[in-house]
Amino acid sequence: MAPGVTVHRHEVEPEGGGTGGTPRIAVLVSLNFPDLTEPVADLVRRFTGTTLTTLRDLGAGYELYDTSDTGALPDPATVAGLDGLLLLGGGDVDGELYGHTGPVPNSYGVDRKADDYAIAAIRAAERAGRPVFGICRGSQLINVAFGGTLVPDLEDYRLHRGGPGEPMFLDEQVTLLEGTRVAAMAGEHRVTVRSGHHQAVDQPGEGLVVAARADDGTVEGVEHPEKWIVGVQWHPEDPDGSAEHRTRLFTSFLTACRPN
């Protein structure tokens, strides 16, 4: 992290917190990670804050687990004791976890301990039959947890993030594949989303299928056809994006998480 750049919990949690409602969601995010700069820290604050506020506004409760502070975290199995697992964006997944050797162009924010914790939580949630929803890094972690691989660096990034000297996040057109859960969540097959990524799913993990693609063919979403496990590469929690789209996705996730 750059000197003095730190994201604090009180900067992302809505006033009054959100431990009251149902279902209760385990939210995993690294508030701080290597290479963190002030502009990226501001994105973490805004995106995490929007996520937690949205959950509360939809009647859900949450527990926030900061995976950049693994020494203060409970056993990953504890996370599966809540009603659902939500994994947010952040730094790159360690290439060793999906068989990549050598340097990764444009790599940033790699934190192996955070990766290992999140993957263990995903596996615990799956074993417990809890719904799992991953956003950007969260989607990539889901794929790696199931044995899949990632594209370490998208050579042609123009559809997916801004170029040098430009804002990182941009509007991207994504096609949601017919018959997928994510298409049902969004209520449409063609959406404009907010993106800012240089990595993406390559080979889907065991049991996962491609649920969304960008116009250049890049995988933008994966899911499990039988279990409620969904990952999207874009950022519905970007406050500059569509509030309606965000509400649709989060509402579908929370509906799946509500105890019967």
Secondary structure, DSSP 8 states (H G I E B T S, - for coil): --TT----GGGTS-TT-S-SSSSEEEEEE-SS-TT--HHHHHHHHHHHHHHHHHHHHTT-EEEEEETT-GGG---HHHHTTSSEEEE---S---GGGGT--S--TT-----HHHHHHHHHHHHHHHHTT--EEEETHHHHHHHHHTT--EESS-SS-TTTS--TTS-S-EEEEEEE-TT-HHHHHHTSSEEEEEE--S-EE-S--TT-EEEEEETTS-EEEEE-SSSSEEEESS-TT-TTS-HHHHHHHHHHHHHHHS--
